[in-house]
Amino acid sequence: MSLNRDDLIEALTYLREAGVNLVAWPDGPIDDLSLPLDLSPAEAVEYVTDPDGVVARRCGVSVNDLIAWREADGKYRCHAITCKGKRCRHVVAGEYWYAFERDPAKWASFERLGRCCSMHGRAAQGERP
Ligand SMILES: [Zn+2]
């Protein structure tokens, strides 16, 4: 079966106008917390070949941020570098990480702040305690 993009969009638009929703369940940090995404007919067609691109655009983040959000389990982690040269794995205290698991844009904006856990205080990113 070979349909061109415009024919697909036309068919999906027809279905949508009849009340059929186009909902994707993209991968989230944790399977049962994935977010339902209501797609337009054009997004649905694009989603087939570039799901991360569609999700990232809809969430207002880059594809790299989306992937990093998943890899961090949606949790906002300390930015200090340990004496072993690895990034501290502690979740930053006082931050409502539950929201980060559902919102990659919120996660990415906090990630840029470079905050640290209570053990590492306010050490700047890359600074060794
Ligand atoms: Zn830390």
Residues whose N, C-alpha, C, O or C-beta is under 5 A from the ligand:
A	BS01	ZN	C78 A80 C88 H90 C117 H120
